[in-house]
Amino acid sequence: MADNLETLGSNDNKWLGAYKDVHMNVFGTPLRVMDHGEGAHLWDVDGNEYLDFLGGIAVNALGYAHPAWVKAIAEQAAKVAHVSNYFATEPQIELASRLVELAGAPKGSHVYFGNSGAEGNEAAIKLAKLYGRTLPGALPDIGGKPARILAMTHGFHGRTLGALSATWKPAIRKPFEPLVPAIEFVEAGSVESLQRAFNETGLGHYGKGPVAAVIMEMIQGEAGVVPLGADYVKAARELCDRHHALLIIDEVQCGIGRTGKWFSFQREDLSGGITPDAITFAKGVAGGFPMGGLIAFGDKLSSLFTPGSHGSTFAGNPLGAAAGLATLKVIEDENLLANVEERGRQLREGLASLDNPLFGEVRGRGLLDAVQLAHPCAHAVADWALQRGLIVNAVAPNALRFAPPLIITEHDVDQCLEILSGVPADLPDD
Ligand SMILES: Cc1ncc(COP(=O)(O)O)c(C=O)c1O
């Protein structure tokens, strides 16, 4: 595969022209038009094959067309695909129970299902707002000030307006300001910055409202796969406890086995062994079917949502739930958490030992990894690799991200490394 230099073919060109005619230009021009996939491989409409080390951005946990996943969706579609939330279905109930169990959440914990990561975080932000209203000093009717939510610099939580309010990157947030009020940023990884934000709470003219919640990712994926650090997360947990604030962990990118545990907060080396108050999930949960949501830990927090507090037509959709159950079962049956750990180590060690001056620091856990580049040419590297049949992601101008399906094999990793070993070190900067 590495020897066949692939370029845009006539079918790709034709479809990309048609794409531009009818799609809003929010994603830029797609790199290829894809036709089908199998395992960790994709084929475009011209028949070119790609080894996929991006996995639909950490979504396709089982790769493409896994037989158990296809069967589960086909059988559910033949049975019932949608019923509305006036009714429930068995897969939905089973998936919620399974997720609570896998998260190790205490008895009384509850799930809200949505359709994406942003929606999971919208739900978490709304729940945090309701929680904030229970804190002393936060009730406007008696002179209180709105409770605040603290988010991290460089964090990413989605692009809907609530989630965007907690998303740091100024280029994507600023054009839409003013956003949801009382969401503030603290410097990621700095205990002092977090402490300062908590200390701003106060009565009288000068103080701010209390902190309802702190939201963070264990590894900031969109920032270039940067772990926050176990010591920091532990300190944040302690501050939250001291100030009666919730700690919400966004597991959208890191969860569902991606870091080698079901959820990244379960990795001691990422979280320091803390227990969150709520987690959000999406991406890998249904192996490519759009699904996401929120788990509130414990009955007290869960019970703040009452009928009408939140909802979505497709929430808990049985097709998605069947896809989710199949995904979780395959991860377990095929022992994929161990595979994630081993293949991740192989990938990181392989990247670190590439004899190419372009490649620097390697970071990440499990199969969410990145390599720092000596100069900002990540897009050129990703294009170069794509032409040789390898999909990797230019997550930042000077970092490549890897988030392959959890099913990748030792041979797949070897092949990825072999292709990358040939990247010219002097590709042009982005
Ligand atoms: C950590 C994190 N949270 C939330 C989101 C938003 O998820 P979605 O794109 O499904 O809305 C993403 C997407 O990349 C993410 O990485």
The ligand as a MOL file (V3000), in Angstrom:
LIG
                    3D

  0  0  0     0  0            999 V3000
M  V30 BEGIN CTAB
M  V30 COUNTS 16 16 0 0 0
M  V30 BEGIN ATOM
M  V30 1 C -13.8430 16.1360 24.4210 0
M  V30 2 C -14.9550 16.4280 23.4540 0
M  V30 3 N -16.1290 16.8590 23.9150 0
M  V30 4 C -17.1460 17.1210 23.1010 0
M  V30 5 C -17.0190 16.9860 21.7390 0
M  V30 6 C -18.1690 17.3140 20.8480 0
M  V30 7 O -18.7180 16.1360 20.3440 0
M  V30 8 P -19.6450 16.1740 19.0650 0
M  V30 9 O -18.7960 16.5790 17.9220 0
M  V30 10 O -20.1700 14.7650 18.9500 0
M  V30 11 O -20.7300 17.1450 19.3400 0
M  V30 12 C -15.8100 16.5410 21.2140 0
M  V30 13 C -15.6320 16.4040 19.7660 0
M  V30 14 O -14.5550 16.3180 19.2520 0
M  V30 15 C -14.7450 16.2430 22.0910 0
M  V30 16 O -13.5570 15.8340 21.6390 0
M  V30 END ATOM
M  V30 BEGIN BOND
M  V30 1 1 1 2
M  V30 2 1 2 3
M  V30 3 2 2 15
M  V30 4 2 3 4
M  V30 5 1 4 5
M  V30 6 1 5 6
M  V30 7 2 5 12
M  V30 8 1 6 7
M  V30 9 1 7 8
M  V30 10 2 8 9
M  V30 11 1 8 10
M  V30 12 1 8 11
M  V30 13 1 12 13
M  V30 14 1 12 15
M  V30 15 2 13 14
M  V30 16 1 15 16
M  V30 END BOND
M  V30 END CTAB
M  END
